[in-house]
Amino acid sequence: MLGISKEVDSNQDGVHPRLVELVKRHMAHPWQGAIATHTEEAFAALAAWRRHTDPAAPLILDSGCGTARSSVALAKQHPGHLVVGVDQSADRLARAERRFPQRPANLLLLRAEAADLWRLMAAEQWQLAKHYVLYPNPWPKAAHVARRWHGHPAWRELLQLGGLLHCRSNWQIYVQEMAVALNAVGLRAEVVPLQINMAGAHEALTDFEEKYTLSGHSLWQLTAKL
């Protein structure tokens, strides 16, 4: 994981010209795709855990948590919150179990499809305190813009969950596009360069963040109140 990483290679040199069109289409037409059974089961487990742990505690979602380095750090940083780390990979979550056998009591790790989980949470009118989307797959080819979260049909549900959105990427266009997608629905975002001190208070939240920092990549952070 911590070898030298290549910069994102894309045939885009700016915000995708169809992005706003995609956002408006998804906002007007809710996604009707089938929800994966394992995600329905994960949501039921999450709802039960929340009821039995602290139903009044504010909720933080770490979407695409991988092996949970970020989720563990967030749970330690926010002891009064419930933190949920979500990843679609059973293998990555199994590695998380081995990597962090002693996890904070306010943390739950779930195998689920993030987009499906957002839909289930939004349908129950759940609201987040914070939502972390850290180094998502950039899908850098222009033809794949609809696979990026801000061009995805589940963008509508992500917005409905509210809270403070944090997105980090080593591809500036990704966070720029997300800011445009937020602006298209009347929301403002702040995009700033991100400086990581590997030995200090602002150490890497994820393995990708560490890898990109050691590889000399520029990092970018978007924050927005949904």
Steps between C-alpha positions, in 0.01 A plus 500: 500500500773749590702480177532784252165589347441651156305823459142468372502475119189642333385619161319784680669833558214660694149449632300259283266694270207264569529506878229755580263326258560170682446656843170660397379173347577302815338761724182491291480121462572291814705187443282190483764227470484187711674513837748222576377249757822515700458878530143463627636260763780743585254785546289286733813422703591868508153603616509241780851604607397864507191424712695293750809724519377860516209597273542868587869518409588691181603276212817512288522295180833400344407384150757279332698445820726224362694339783352752746800716586287811455199356683707410806659845504163673466347293781788598728473866400122507558427294816151650533399390149416167344734429207412260220768381257355357179675312223381270223796262534477209741876447457587857603272480802650164600840671493355779712391243760855364515662843491284651775389212728438749784274766351320791669158406637339782301611350166314254277647357179257387231525324166254681277466678168533865601245629249241245612564577866454872437162425340386290794612762751338783305173305471489486881587873516825442684724803531878499531717729706794440265559299185854408390568395141875455498689433178213346304575324173541799263376317189725740309384423145254763380263224388471382862381828656172339608697258722647782708287566807394848387387358164346185645122444538550472880626860520144603588497273807848608608370857512186397690713352779624850583782577740847630429643332191876438483650374174870458433672410175837512329320609180408867515232466232309254719446749783445784253224298335346420837493873580324566168249222570425654841466844349250359249263425788561828683772386741843654549823310546853591602786335311849542642841335463563244773834479676583176683770487767589134534644555848263764633146584596382488139628153423342292225145377559521219245762275345434665164559842655833380637597339170412809296684727744815288487470494121498880487143543376300817558199427720168685507216524750140606448270587788135595475206532735216303342 
